[in-house]
Amino acid sequence: MVFGGRLKALREKRGWTQQDLADRLNISRNTVAGYESKGKIPREDTLVAIANLFNVSTDYLLGRIDDPDPDAPFQKALAAIPDLTKPHDKEYAMKRVRYLIETVIPGLAGKEVPEAHVNIIMANIEAVIEELKKEGKQEK
């Protein structure tokens, strides 16, 4: 019943009644009550609408993560990536970037990232790193 408790807490934090929330989601008050007290989980489109309405992630609503900030997993993963422009860290950093792409982004987007797309992202990151290095040499 994590979902129901979190939904109720978010609703009450805004000072909304169940009817207020129902009106915003274009559903019945009884449906909201079912979510909050009977352990019912909404359809995917309604779940996404609720997450957007409260600016939280669906993972937070479903109890998969405890931080309501939808960008928290992404920010945490980014913080773990070392400076990509330092040559001695580059190989390790690129492994961390690949990990970020393969694990965090699918969780945020709700879909797997195909290997071809991962390779395109990695190639673009490599190109940016090389461009930054060139710019740094030109400024000296």
Secondary structure, 3 states (H helix, E strand, C coil): CHHHHHHHHHHHHCCCCHHHHHHHHCCCHHHHHHHHHCCCCCCHHHHHHHHHHHCCCHHHHCCCCCCCCCCHHHHHHHHCCCCCCCHHHHHHHHHHHHHHHHHHHHHHHCCCCCHHHHHHHHHHHHHHHHHHHHHHHHHC
